[in-house]
């Protein structure tokens, strides 16, 4: 059991962080956390509202209110786990632990995502509620709308459905930035999925002397798809390269392809069940290992735990496989689909301009489902990469159905923002240093909210996170107090 009393100030933050670690809150299933926030607001005597999609806002007016600030975080988390980890996100508490890396203390979870994205923001807001109720915090003429949104990690539908009657203010502070910098812009995104029609055929494996084998890629770093410029490997892409080469050299029959869990996470694991000729097993195993060894050289120093498993399957009863025409066309598509970084910003070093991520593939009863998320700092280039993939799908000749799931616009940076100037001055006075200004490739709900609430001035920041959207997600403990002190000092200086 972690002693949360020794993790630094504010201690209420850590109490809440532990409490919400026991509350299931995968995207589209935020109701238990929303109820917890509702009960806390009622306990402290604050007005709260819940809109039709499930967002909740807690309203804390000031006695002589002249300005209002919206503080915003999202309730949901990316639910990713290692393949070997036994964990039911709909029931089980996260298993928190403290680790040391280079003499820094971090909090993480055993085998799963931590939910610090955006549990940190949620706990900051809960702590503000509690401290205002206890008269430990006062903001004079500044009123607060504490906004908790749903489905950020799925399709940003919570922020997309907010209206100015539900929340409003002069300033917006989004607490979903994973770096101790001021974020003033982000990429836009487009999510869609494709269903490829695939009526399975049946093979006589005994007559053809075929055996089923499982090819698994695992142990990859993964992470947030908005951070794919770190050179991480992509499990579905690697598996597809192996299958494409096998399909050219040997008679194989694909029964199943499965990989990834979310459109906004880089797939860390993928596997395929295929049938091969029994007397080819050792030859095929060696051929796969040779290809995999060549692929690994590209990720030397990045993917330290990337592995492959090639196993005969005992007791596998299904004789269903893809039709040969579907198999060939699908493998060709997977082999040539663009993925990862597409272009970098022409003026800002190391900032991705456009990227795309094939986050998920599933073999269903009568179709194969693929799910993507494209990102760009330009709305034009976001649609450009989306339309390129649609064109490749059209050229494939496969029977398919494309479904446009959602989109959100880029957040255009405002370097003349009044809120930005105040925040920079506050950091300078508080920490005697200049704070970094960032534009990020990941999507932030601020880009939707500033289009919903007229003339609002926005920034984003937060505590320091590493590896969000992966089971390696970890929160730097000392950064929580630093970001908290900055947030409170900033709010006290919004006059």
Order of alpha helices (4+ residues) and beta strands (2+ residues): alpha-alpha-beta-beta-beta-beta-beta-alpha-beta-alpha-beta-beta-beta-beta-beta-beta-alpha-beta-beta-beta-alpha-beta-beta-alpha-beta-beta-beta-alpha-beta-alpha-beta-alpha-beta-beta-beta-alpha
